[in-house]
């Protein structure tokens, strides 16, 4: 009996010793405080979210109940430093839910979002907390605050107002319910879109149906089929590295039509992943929220804290861009129709023909076959080029780290240091598509830059993409659009990495939505400069630098097909604004609404908006509601800013230093246009954007 008790006791002790400890509840004993992904289980998230909420609520209560006179330090600074655990777990959960999702993780997010929404409302509807914030705000002009402190204070005070602190109890209760429902609906929209994208498969079993497709595209499709248990066939899907080349090169018009319709009907198939009702539900709630807070439309509510300020400003801006873009697109359409007619095609150009005949037109005009260029753009070389540009401009150095935790085997990690060797931050790159990753490309943070107890906490940044994957025969070879996208997302990364703000609410990319794309879009400008191409565009087999004649062709094609590209982008921006200019959704049918709005602006049948309503993830799930115009708005700034670099030299030391100190390091610590003028010395010239697009 004693022996049995001893064995049982020993077993229980061993079980206690090996019991899983929630890693969010301890300091991460990892290099640079990187998340210990291999230690984190799905079961850890919700308890950590709940505890994080509990801890921050206690911190908020302590501020609200502080009997001392409210000051910036004992109120605003303490608030800025609150919520450490919640930020820690949310940074991992929401990043992984976008790039490494699973059904279980999606379910966790769906449970976490209402909790976080309620917690946020508890903060910004806390009357005692607001009294202290308002007291500091009332005496802001006499406090001798720094510019950054003024911005932090104004932003926090505005957040209370915009989140309903001035509403009565009944209105606040309704606003809480609206916020909960919106968070769940927006997540559902994204989940449906990912499911729709993954669901479609074009399976080809006859080699003749591969006509026109380059060998590398065929190989990738064969490997995809093999992974799906269909060896000997070819599999194409709706992820861009599969969809894009198929539409660009396939000679099978009927299959292009099939692919296009599958892509453009995502979320609109009257199945379990249909997003039409979700769009209406989201807009109904956004309209109600805007009106509750004193605005006539969601657009005017959202834009009130941007550079543009009002829907009319944005609508007028887009109205000026659309006519020249459409006129150029019609010229492009006519040129492609000439090719069809010359080949005795016997049909009128359709939307599923555009990419295919645009490629033919490019080869006809410039003798530029992108498949011949891709060998010079191996992913690793392009990334080295991105890093090399950052080194020449800002003195940054990049060291690959191999023995650190990552969330997927395809993820790579880099330590980023300044010219003096000091730590700038950590960068993850995650570039290839997988079923668990949503489409597109983006930058995000696992940890924001901020100061805590006088220590400059450096950020952990991630760049995510869906680029062409390596195959068994060759490495990842990027097309020109993918190269530009890598430079773009790294521009966002620089904004996060180089941040030198004291307060998290204004650090890094925490800026006005229509300013956030400036650092990303200006970074694209270096991608195809001859001096830069010579630094990184090397043939993956021979190491040969890209020949001068190919560089010249790339330069000549920078404005090729810009009528189409600008038209689809402006059309999507107009569609976004049309939804958010609504005052009611009564009697609105999603498809008819979109069709009517595009007909009203004269969009031609051969072009659809870059994103249609049922898969417009930017707008209905990703924070760009009434904000998709931001890419074009920021392009006015980026093209004007790059003109200065071209005048002074694209690697001019003083110009780069000015851009770093006035833009990249400042985050949202000052007014966006003030920061821009400090760099540029003048207002932006809008002609630079039209010139850059060849319009």
C-alpha angles and dihedrals in degrees: 000000000000089000091052091050090048092051091047091048092048091049092051091049091051090048090051091049093050096041110129113257116211102247092209089067095061137057109269108248092202133115108286091352094287115171111270093231095175090058096048117093128188089250090063098064106070096044088049092048090050093047091045090054091047093050095047092046088055089051091049091049090052091055094045093048096043107128094204122097110276114258134171091254100046094042115022099031092045090050091049090053095048127100098041095151094044091051090047096055096036090053090059099036099050095041092052093044088061100041106024105024130165134178089258093050091048089053090051091051091049089055094043098050097066090047092052092043091053091046092052090050090049089057099044095041093049103119095194092051091047092051089061094044090047091049091056091044092052092058097037094119093059099043099080091230122177117249089255092051090050091052092047092049094046092047093049093047090048091050091058091051093045091048096055108266089142095053126100121251095266093050091047091052090052092047090053090055092047091052092049093049093047093052091052095043094049091051090048090052091055094045091051092050093051090048091049092049092050095043099066120083128175105202117194120192100169118074093213088067088065091068112147096012115126117242093251091055091050091049093051090049092049091051091048090053091049091051088051092053096257102111113179094034135084123242126201126182141177098267107114098245088058102032097043100056091042092056091043099050112016113114091197102098094186091056092047088054091050092050094045094051092048090050096045094044097055110137090013103083101100092242135116089287096052113136102190097096090041090056090052093045091050092049093046090055094043091052092049091047093050093049092046089056094048103265127121096220139015089244094060091044093051097041094050090089098043134085091258093053098189140047090236091060091053095042091051091047092053092043090060093050100046102066098055091042093050092045090054091047091054089053089052091048091053092051092051092047088056089058091050091049093046088055090049089242093159095209140091118251111265133192092263090055098054100087092042096052093038087061090050091048092050091052090046094050101036106013085235116149107184090206087065091052099048095077087069092055107064107168095240092050092049090050089050087053091051089051092045092055090050089050094051094044103038107011094247122159127203126208120185113229116206105174099058131102118270131178096228134021090242092059118100127196131215133189109219119206134179126242089269092053096254118140116265098175147280125284129200119195119200109173113160131082123247134166091257094057126080118233127267131037131280149159124233142164132244086184129015124222114252143135117257120182089343094308120122103229107206121220133250108218132187129201112199127189144161100226131158109293125229116257132207089266104042144011125256107296114191129214120226093264091053091049090052091047092054091053089046096053091044088056087060088047091054089052089055098039099047096046114132100181125137096214126056097218091068101029126113115338094357091116138114110304093238091052099047094079095058096084092044097046097044088054090061089065093073095052099088102024107129092235090053096044088056088059098056116002100101127153107257093224105036103024089231115157111243108274120252092242091058091047089052091051092050090051091051093051098052090103095036115126090003091134089064096040095048093043094053091045095049091043090055090048091051090048090052091051092045090059093046095044089063122114094191139011093211112141092359120144110196097222095043092046092054093044093050094048093050091046090051092058092045098247108177121239093244092066130055125188112280086249124023119212099262093055100030093124093166090063105033100037114007112060100262097106108147083358110087088101085070092090091059094039091053091045088066086059098040097050091046091048093049089053086068091052090050091050093049099031126280091256097036106154098217094046092049091047090051092050091048096048098037100039117010099042097040102062107178095331092118139020110294098231091046090054091047094050091048087059100038100031091223145044115286117267108232091203089072092070095050090046091050091054094045092244 
